[in-house]
Amino acid sequence: MLTNLSDLDLRLIRVFLAVVDAGGLSLAQAMLNVNQSTISTQLSTLEARLGFRLCDRGRSGFRLTPKGDRFAQAARRMLDVVNDFCEEARNIEKKLSGSLRIGLIGHTDPVQNAKLGLAISSFRERDEAVRFHIFNRSPNEIEEQMLAGELDMGIGYFWHQLPELEYVSLYVETQVAYCGRGHALFGSLERIGTVDVGNYEWIGRSYPVPEFESQFGQQNYSARADNMEAVAVLIMSGRYCGFLPAHFAAPYVALGLLQPLNTDELSYRVTIHTCSRKASRRSDVIEAFMSDLRAAMQPL
């Protein structure tokens, strides 16, 4: 039973994960630059240290045991922490060091993404040694992982805004109503208004959109979707109307697949926020990056 962790254990764990990533001992040979018998011996040594079998290996192929699968996940988390520690120790003299884990929603405006890139560039000019980790997550996942300590900050549309977190306005996104090719309104010069909305089938969101509901009220939807790509697909069926971010819909409009219905009347604006811990709990790294982000979000 493993009760303490030695340098040998770390080496054996890295061998084990290399075999898992390669999908077997034979494919791991080139990666590790050792022969199969040596790898097999190293795995057996690790299993003896742990007190359970990690994988089945032989003529029938390579397969993780249930315990081996759980151990692989735990080992990856442990090595991430070790790597972060080593990185921080190497750069302890730097004013800012550590990791910055950011969650982003998908399908954001390319112009705003470019500004995020500028913020990262500005941050890298500081006296820092920070490792960036950027993940694509839904708004709910960002908030959940913020509370669990798995993310340091998020950027997205947050409709309920949890009291445990702090939200700061970043930029505004315009949502416009569209129909698709094959729809009765496609190609028509008629500009339907709010009073006409009930005459057509619409796609709703699987999450609340207060900005929409305050302007258009609750609608009876024939379909629902939880992401922009799904909304676009349903609109392009020619059976529904729906709202999309103007920047996201633009390529579809250019291809003649979507048509805006009435950008003046059938549109609304949502605010994209940063999401982070309360100021008293934020690290110097997060404070510095958020400062650079606010500066970068000024008009290009």
N, C-alpha and C positions, 0 to 999 in steps of 0.2 A: 504494500500500500504506500503510495507517494505521500510523505508527510512534510518534505521540504524540497526545494527546487535547486538543483546544482547546474553548473555550466553544461555538464554532460546531458542532463535532462533537457535543457534548452536546445542543444544540438539534435537530440533524438526527436524532439517535438517538431523541429523544423524539417527533419527528414520525413517524418510521418505526414506532415502537411504537404510536402512536395509530392509524395506518392499519391495523396488524395487529389491534388490538383492535376497531376498527370493522368490519373485514372488507372494506375497499376504500377507494379515494380519495373516491368520491362521498359515502359515509356519514361519512367523516372531516371533511368540509368544515365542518359545523356545530360539531363538537368543537374544531377548530383555528381556526375563524373566518377561513379563507382559501380561495381558489378552487382547483379541481382542478389547473389548470396550474401554480400556485405549488407545490402539494404534490408534483406530479410532478417539477418542477425540483429541489426539495429532495432527493427520493429519488435522483435521478440524480447530484446532487452527492455524496451520501453513498456511493453505489456507486462513483463515481470515486475517492473517498478510500480506499475499502476495496480496490478492485481486483477486485471480483466482483459479479455481479448478485444482488440481494436478493429480487426478486419479479417475476413476470410480471403485467403490468397492461395493460389494453386492452379491446377489444370482447369478448374471450373471458372477461373477469372478472379478479379478483385472486387470485393464488396465490403463496405463498412458494416459492422454490427450496429445495432441501435445505440449501444454505449459508445462505440467508436464515433458515430455521427455526432452525438452530444459532446464528446470530448473534443472533436475537431472544431466545433463552434466555440467552445470555451477556450481552446488553445489560441484560436485567431484573436479573440478578445484580449487574452493575456498578452500576446505578442504585440498587439497594437499599443497596449499600455507600456510595455517594455520599450518599444521603439520610440514612443513619445518621450519617455523618461530619458533615454539616451540622447535624443535630439536636444532636449531641454538642458541636460547636463553639459553637452558640448558647447551650448550657446548661453551658458549661465551669465556671462558678462554682458550679454545684450540687454538693452533696456526692456524690450518686449520679446517674450519667448513662449513657446507652447503650441497649442493647436487652436484653430478657429473653425468650428463646424457650422455651416450655414445651410439651411433648408430653403429651397426655392420652389414656388409653384411653376407649373409648366405653361407654355404658350404665352410668355410675356413679350412685350413690345421689344423688338430688336434694338431700338434706339435706347431704351432703358437698360437693356442688357449691356450695351456698349458703355453706358455710364457706370454700371457696376464694374466692368472691366477697368475703367479709369480709376475707380476707387481702389481696386486691388493694386494697380500700378503705383498709385500715390502711397499706399500703405507700405509697399515694398521698398520705398525710398527712406523709410524710417530706420532707426537703429533697432532692427528686429530680426528674429529667427523664428518665424511662425509658419507652421504647416497648415495650409488650407485644405479643408474637406468640404466639398459642395455636393449636396444631394438634391434630387428632384423629389418633392413630397407634396401631398395634398395639404390644404390648410389645416384640416383636423390632425393629420399626422405631425405637422410642424409643431402645433401647440402641445400635443401629447408628448412628443419627444423633447420639447423644451422643458416641460414639467418633470420628465424623467431624467433630465440632465444629459440627454443624448445629443442635443443640439445647443449651440450657444446663441444663435439668433436665426430668425426666419424673415423672408420677404414674401408677401402674398396678400390675398384678399381674405380678411378675417371678419366674419359677420357677427360672431357673438362676443368676442373679446373678453377673455377670462380675467378676473380681477387679480389673479396671482402674477400676471404678466403685464408688460408695458408696451403700448402700441404707439408708434409715431408715424404720421402721414409722410409718404414718400413722393408719390405722384398720382395723377388721376387718369383713369382709363375710360374711354367712351365705348359703350355697348350700343349696337344698332340692330334693328330688325331686318331680317333677310328672308327671301324665299328662294327656292331652287328651280332649276330648269324643269319644265313639266308642270309646274304649279300654275293655277289659273291666273295669278298676278304676274308671272314672269313675262317680261317683254312688254307689259302694259305700261302706259304712261300714267295710269291712275295712281294717285298718291293717297293710300288709305290713311285714315287718322285713328286716334284713340277710340272713337265711337264705333269704328268698323272692326275692331279687333275680335269681337265675339262672333263674327261671321266666318271665321277661319279656324282651322286646327293649329294649335301651338305646342311647342316643346317647352316644358318647364325644367327647372333645375331640381336636383335631388337634395339641395340645401337651400336655406332661406337667402333671399337677396332683398334686404330691406329697402335699398335704393329703388329697385324695380317696383316693389309692392306699394311704396308710398306714392309712386307716380301713377301706376296702372291698376293698383288693387290686386286682389286675388283672382286669378284666372282659372278656368277649367281646362286642364291640359289633357291632350291625347297621348302624350309621350313625355318621358323625363330622362335626363342624362346628367352625369356627374362630372363631365369634362368637356372642353370646347371641341375636341375632335369628334366626339360622339354627337354633339349638337350639330356640327357641320354635316356629318353623314346623314342624319335624319332630315335636315333641311334639303340636302341634295336628292333625297328620295322624291322630291316634288310633292309630298303629301302634307308637309308642315311648314309653318313659319316659325322663326326663332331668333333670339338675340345672340350676337357674337361680338367680341371685341373688334373694333374696326380694323386694327392692324392685322389681326389674325385672319379676318375674312378677305382682306385685300387681294391676296393671290388667287383665291377662288373667284372673286369678282373679275379679275383680269383674264381668267380662263373662260369666262362666260358661264360659270357653274352656279353662281349666286348673284342675286340682285338686291340692293338695299330698297326697302319699301318707302321709307319717309324719314330721312336723317334728321329733319327738324323736329318732328312730332314724336316719332317712334324711336326714341333713343334715351339713354340715361347714362349717368356717370358714376363710377365706383372708385373708391380711394384704395390704393395699394399702400400697405403699411409695413414698417419693420416691426418685428416682434422679438422681445428680449426679456430677460429678467429685470426686476426693478433695479434702478440705478445703484442702490446701495449694495446690490449683490453682483454687479457686473465687474468683470476683470478689467485691468488696464488695456489688455489686448482688444476687448470688445469696444471699450470706450473710444480707443484710438481709431479703430476701423469705422465705427459709426460716424465719427467726425469726418473722416475722409469720404464716406459715402454721402453724407449730407452736402459736402462741398461739390462732389462730382455730379450730383443730381440737379445742379443748376443748368439752365438751358445751354446746349452745345453751341 
